[in-house]
Amino acid sequence: MDKKRGSQFKTAQTGQFSRHIQLIALNEQKADSTQTLLSNLIDGGNTEELNTDVIMSLPEEALDVNQQLLDESPYLSDTVMESAIYKEDVLPNAMIRDILVANPQSAKSDKVLNALNDRWDPMPDYMMDEIMTGKDSLGNKELLEGQIKGYKHLRDLAYNTLVGNYLRDTVNVDVNDSLVAVLGNEQKLHAKYSLAFNHLKHGDTALMREELENIPITFELTNEDQQIYQDYLSYISIMQQLQYDTINRHYPDSSQIVNLFSLVDNGHGLPSVYAQNMLKHLGFLSCYEPVYFPVSLNSNEAGKWPFDQPNYPKSSSLKLFPNPAADYFIVEYEISQSYEQAVITIYDMKGKTINNYQLSGNQNQIVLPTGTLNNGIYMVTLFIDNKPIDTQKITILK
């Protein structure tokens, strides 16, 4: 690469770095501001106070408590809804039904549903059916939570792309300083392990040890995290020994191979994967691709969707992504049989047809804009020669 072209490439690379750094900051800001908004809305901004009001309420205050909870809907927390359900002397089934219907997220909470099952006066089936309609709809609280997850996902995509670009960059001489800075600012376990590996790669064992020693101090590790941490220490110890072993030219000795197999058998996170890859590279393990068999039964209740027809074998597949979707989603289909007509149909949760799309070919991906769709859950069904073959759900969160 001549000097001029090298300079142009370096400038383009720098621009890519800046763009992803800006995307990280932008989506972090959006996630934080949306989280602040949501925190101010949930239980009126004070879960402890509202929960105390419910717990301490008296039977003669039923109407006031009921109205107070409806006023804070649909942003009630599971904690407050659970307390309201247990106040049977204050809030009868009809009031609880109205409160939970106003908070669709209640139908998706095991905590709330378990509390309903514990009531001395059982909730009538028809009221329970009304509450459970929330399972197929999204309330404002869930929509904001979805937005926060979406911003965090976009932020993580930009972060991962930035780190990948730094790792692949062979032009900028100071790229490692930038990589260390990005990894150092990322307050997540995987970033700290990556930083330790990077220090080891560049021969700075003191910084590597410091980074590893800080992990159990900085993070509250679960039992599983502790096991993974110990396996990281073992794996990095092996890597460090190999790095400075000039006699065997980076080839592990018998004790190190035993330790690598032990890490594989432990099956704890990435250290197990790293050890497995090294043993495969050395010829101690064979490479193979696992074969996955389809699950014959799923957890959906029979008869919930009119197009779940077991008489038709699924000779085709249907995938939807991203899910949840914002401005668009992609329908990926593969049809393994000959046909005269194939159609994708979108339905709302009431079974109303929203749109139809004719398909051509046996395998493809089509991009479907969501501009005409409201936030919510939709069903997408693949029809082959007027027979429903596969149905998938898609959630729209704009």
Buried (B, 14 or more C-beta within 10 A) or exposed (E): EEEEEEEEBBEEBBEBBEEBBEBBEBBBEBBEEBBEEBEEBBBBEEBEEBBEBBEEBEEEBBEEBBEBBBEBBBBBBBBBBBBBBBBBEBBEBEBBBBBBBBBBBBBBBEEBBEBBEEEEEEBEEEBBEBBBEBBBBBBBBBBBBBBBBBBBBBBBBBBEBBBEBBEEBEBBEEBBEBBBEBBEEBEEBEBBBBBBBBBBEEEBBEBBBEBBEEBEEEBEBEEEBEBBBBBBBBBBEBBBBBEEBEEEEEEBEEEBBEBBBEBBEBEBBBBBBBBBBBBBEEEBBEEEEEEEEEEEEEEEEEEEBEBBEEEBEEEBBBBBEBBBBBEEBBBEBBBEEEBEEBBBBBBBBEEEEBEEEEBEEBEEEEEBEBEEBEBBBBBBBBBBEEEBBBBBBBBBBB
